[in-house]
Amino acid sequence: MKKFEKLISTAVQSEVSDIHIAGGHATVLRHHGRIRKYEEEIWTHEEVDRLVGGLLDDNQLRMLRSRQSLDFAVTVHCTRLRVNVFNSMRGLSVAVRLLPGTAPSFEDLNLHPSLEKICELRSGLVLICGATGTGKTTTIAALVERINQTRTDHIITLEDPIEFRFQSKCAFVEQRELGTHVISFEQGLLDALREDPDVIVVGELRERATMRLTLNAAEAGNLVIATLHATNPEDAVYRLCNAFPMEAQEEVRSQLASTLQWLIVQNLVFQEKLGYRLPMLSILRNTQPVKGIIRDNKLFQLESTIQMGKADGMFTRERYIKDFLNTREQFTPPSRAFQPSEEVTRERLYRSPLMAGAGNPGEAPARDSPEERS
């Protein structure tokens, strides 16, 4: 762990974004987008095994053995890391992404300033949609941090994994990680609804039960922010409604029509003149015409409604590029916005000994996490 902590410290100072560790091979670093070998540091296969054993607790080790890979986040040497451990021809290998110590702002992410209006909502559902790797989680982190800075609310997040740790400011923020603090998003939502929430963040809508509870939470007067895999607004509404049996879909459409506030589909588009990618959004706002379209299941009309909804703050992808990306003069380079840094929060990460062996009866008590050991 000391060797790993030294490597992390050096990487932060050198503005390295990613580290790759494999047994018998030079450490590989990604520096300003380019891969290079760090020949001075070679890890033996046994050292990699000991590193993985030091990073994972007993529950995570069991998951690694059953899945052959494991994705998790951890704080090491005051730096937040997203880590993937996987089995390969060289034995266990480790891929590390160094994360910023604070959640980025809307300006850092080059997002349209109208998204700040989401942070004024007191209830309803906000869906952030898109494919894997398009920045949905980071956009939500910016939303949560703005609410944290400006409102005296109770924010509960359900994440997989926790990438950005929030330090409570005006708001009281409690974060729960799937597999570590809660067994499922469904259970986490059931818990959250009994914990006096104002804002609930759901890492991903996958299962029908999670979708139902998310709609119920929004209907009960909470602001719920969630992610969903979808390529356009019509696809997002279709996926959500058609996750339910036919006899329940009318009720679900009614719930969605009454609770949906914003539906954002996010992609990344490469800008030649800048040399990096920018978020490209399509934005649906839940106006009265949109409510009627959802209730009547005429989802094919959503695209034309967005095209005609400029006055209501709606954007098609094409209009977003034309009216925002092509007219804005300055953007923040991702290398600056996502530059690894030490976490601002120094709040202790603690695992109660009362939870030792939680999960399966009779299993051995879990070891301390790396954060607790350091």
N, C-alpha and C positions, 0 to 999 in steps of 0.2 A: 504493500500500500504506500510506503514512503517513496518508492521509485515512481509509482503512478502519480502521487500527489506532486512530486517535483516536475514531472512531465506536464501535468495540467497547469501548474504555475508558469512554466516556461511558455506553454502554448498561449496562455492569456496575454502575457507580455509581448509575444511575437505576433499577435493578431491571427492565430491559427484558428480555423473554424471547425475542422474535423481531424480526428486521430484514428488510425487503423493499426491494431496490434495483432500480430499472428506469430505463432511459435517458430523460431528459427529464421525469422525474416526481420529485416530492418524496419523500424517503426516508420509508418507512412503518414505524412501530414498534408492537409490541404491548406495552402496559404494563398489568400487572395484569389481563390478559384482554381488554383493549379496544384496538382499532386506532386509531391517530391518526397524522396526517401531521406530519412534521418539516420544515416549510416552509423552515427556514433552510438546509437542505442538499439541493440538487438535483444529481444526477449526470448528466453528459452521456452520450450513447451511447458516445462514444469513451472516456470515463473507465471506464465499465462494462466495455468490452472490455479495457482495460489491467488492470483489477482481476482479471478472470477469467484473463487471461494470467499475472498474477503469482501467483495462487492455485494454478494447475494446472501439473503437469509435462507433458512431451511425451506420455507414455503416456495421461494423463488427457485431454489435448486431443484425441488421436485418438479416444478413446472418446466424448467429447462430440460430435465431428463425426459419428460413425457413429450414435449413439443420439439426438441432438438434446437430450439432457439428461444430467446426471451427478449422482449423490449421493455425497458423501464427507465425511470429518471431517478437521479440521485444527486446529492450535493457533496462535492469533494473539494476540500481546500477552498471553501467559500464560493465555489463556482458550481452553477447548476448544469448538469450533464444529462443528455438523452443518450442512452446506451442500448446497443443491440449486441447480445452475445449469441453466437451461432456455431454450429459444428461444421467443420470443413476438413479438407484433406490434410491440413496442418494441425488438426485437433481443434480445440476451442479458439475462436477468434473474436475480437472485440472491436466494434465500430462505435466511436464516440463523437457526438455533436456537442460543441460547447455553446451554451445559450447565454443571451444577455442576462445581466443580473436584475434588470427591471423590465416590466412589460413595456413594449414600445407604444408610442402615441399614434394617433391618426395621422399626424404630420409625418412621423417616422416611416409609416407604412405607405405613404402616398395615396391615402384613401380620400374619397370625396367628403368634404366637410359636412354634408347633410347627414352623415351617419351619426354625428354627435346628437341629433334629435332622438335617437334610440335611447340614449342615456337619460332622457327626460321622461320616458314612459314609466307609468306606475303599475301597469298590468298588461297582459296579453302575451302573444307568442311571437318571437323573432327567430326566423330560420336562416342560418348561414349555410349555404349549399355549395357543392363543387366536388371535384375529384380529389383523391388523395394527393397531398403535396401542393395544394393551391393556396395555402395560408389561412384556412378557416380558423384553426385554433388560435393563431396569432391575432387575427381580427377580433375574435372574442376576448382575448386577453386585453386588447386595447379598450374594448367596451367596458369590461369589468373594472379595469384600473380607473377609467374616467368616472364611473359610478362610485368607486371607492373614494375618489378624491372629492366628490361633490355632494354626496347624499349620505344621510344618517340611516342607512339600511342594513339589514342582515342578509348577506350574500352567501349562498351555499353552492359550491361547485362539485360536480361529479365528473372526474376526469380519468383518462386512460392513455398515458400516465400524466402526472402533474408535471408540466414543463416550467411554468412560471409560478414562483411562490409569491403570494401577495402579502404585504404588510398592511394590517388594518390601519386605515386613516380616518376619514369621516365615517366610513362604514365598518361593520364587523364582518370579516371574511373568514369563512371556514371551508377548507378544501379536503375532499375525500377522494382517494385513488382506488380505482377498480382493482380488486384482488388484494389490496393492502389494507384498506379501511372499510370496504364494502364489497359484498360478494357479487353484486350485479347492479346495473343501472336501475332496474326495477325496484330492488330493495332500497337502493339509495333514495329514490324518489318517494317511496312510501315513508321512509324515515324523515326526509326533508319536509314533507307536508305536516309533520307533527313537531317540527323544530322552529316554529315561528319565523318562516322565511319571508323576505320581501322580493328577493331575486334568486332564481335557481338557474344554474347552468348545467346542461346535460351534454356530456362529451359527444355522444353520437346516438341517433335514433336508429336502432337496428331491429329490435324485437317489437312485436305488436303490443305487448303489455307495457313496454316503455313508452310507446307512442300514445297509448290510451292515458296513462298517468300524466304524461306531459300536457296533453290537452286538458285534462281535469285540473291540473295545477294552474294553468293559464286561466281557465274558466273560473277558478276559485278566487281570482284577484291578484295572483302573483305575476311578476314579470318573469317569463321563462325564455332563456336563450339556448338554442340547441343547434347542432349540426346535422346535416343529412346529405348523403351522397346523391346528387342529382345534377344533370347537365343543363337544365333550363327550368324556369318557373313551372311550366306545365308538367314537366317530368317530376318535379318535387311534390306538387299537390297530388299527382296521380299515384306516386309511390306511397305517400302517406295514407291516402284513402283506400287504396287497393291492398294494403297490408291486412285489411279487415275482411271478414266474410261478407258476402253480398247483402245479407239482411241487416248488417250494422253500418253499411257505408253511408246511407242517408243521414244517420245521426252524426257520424264522424264529419261529414261535409258541413253539417250545420254547426258543429262545434268549431271546426276550423274557420268557417266563414265569420263567426262571431269573435274569435280570439286572435286570429292572425293580424299582426301589425305591419311587419316588414318581412319580405322574402328576398334574400340576396343570393345570387349565384355568382361565385367568384372564380375567376381564372387568372392565369398569369400570361402576359403577352410581352415578347421580347421587343425592345425598342432599339433599332439599329443606331440611331443617333446618340443614344445614351450608353449603349453597350451592356444593359442589364434589363431584367424583367420588371414590369409594373403590374399591379392588380387591375384587372378589367372586370367590371361588375355589370350585371343586369339587376335592376332594382324594381320590385313590385311592391306597391303600397296598397293597403286594403281599403280602397274606397267603396262606396255603395255599389257601383257597377261590378267591382271585383267580388264583393260578397255574393251578389246574385249569380255570377258565373260559377262560383264554387258550389253554392247551394243547388243550382240547377244542373251541375255536372257538365257544363259546356266549356271544358278546360281548353279546348282548341281556340277559344276567343281571348285567352289571356295575353297572347303575344300582341294582337292588334290593340288590346286595351292598354298595354304598356306603351306601344307606339303613340297612342293618342293621349297618354297621361303625363306629358312633360310638365304641365302646370301643377300636377300633384306630386312632382318630385320623382317620377319614374324614369328609368333609363333602359333602353335596349343596349346591347353591347356596342352596336355601331354608334349610337348617340353618345354613349359614355366616352368612347374614343374621340369622337369629333368634338364634343362640347367640353370635355374635361382634360383628357390626356393630351390632346393636340393643342390646347389653349394655355395650359399651365406652363409657366416659364421655368420653374425650379422644382426639382425632385430630390429626395434624399436617397443616396446610393445605398443598396442593401448592405454593402460591406460596413457602412457606418451604423445603420439602424440595428443590424444583427451582430455587431462586434461583441465577442465574448467579454464578460466583465464579472467582477465579484458581485454576489448577491447583496442587495441593500439590506434585506432583512437578516437579522442575526437571531431570530427567534429559534429556540431550541426545538429540534425534531425529537419527539419522545414517543416511545412505544410502551404502553402500560404492561407491567409484568402480569397483570390480571388477565391479559389477552394471550398469554403464552399458550401455545397449543391450540389456538382457535382454529376451527375448520373441521378437523377429523378427531373424534374422541381418541384419547390415548396417545396422540403423537407427541414427540419430544418438544420441549419449550423452544421457541424460536430464539436464535442468537440476536444480539444487538445489530442494528443496521450500521453501515459505515459512518453515517452522520453521528450516531450515538457514540461509536467507538472513538471518533476524532474529537 
